[in-house]
Amino acid sequence: LAERLGRKYSMFALSITAIISSVLLLYTDWISNILLGTIKLLSGTIVAIIKVYSTEAFPTKLRGIGSSSGHAVGRFMTILTPFISDYFVELFFLKSPFYVFLAFHGLGAICAITLPFETRGRELDKDESEKQTIKDKERNNQINDIEDKSFQKENLIS
């Protein structure tokens, strides 16, 4: 899906599907396990696409820090989610956490569609040291090619 639609539109489509699943979950009881699994699958897929998008969108110097910070926050919130859900159930009513999920998926859909650019098919930005390393490798390959050709000529002459 992400390769066909692109990262940005895939996150938007998955968020909208999660919103529809959350609304169905709020108003139906007979397919709740299927909808819960669907919402979990959609959320996990969105997180995977976010990780790909963030590594493609930022330059190398920021990529590691941003990716690891985002991963740490995501892990922390994964740990807190059951406690927050229990708190909402006790404070309000049984399905109140799903209104929160619905709101966050709506916010995610808005954020996804307003991303500044699509990263599918873009070449990753490289910092100056990477560019220099690539130039050095290309120059060394050219020198090796020239040496190989001259060696072959010498062998043909002798």
Beta strands, then each sheet from edge to edge (+ up, - down):
end
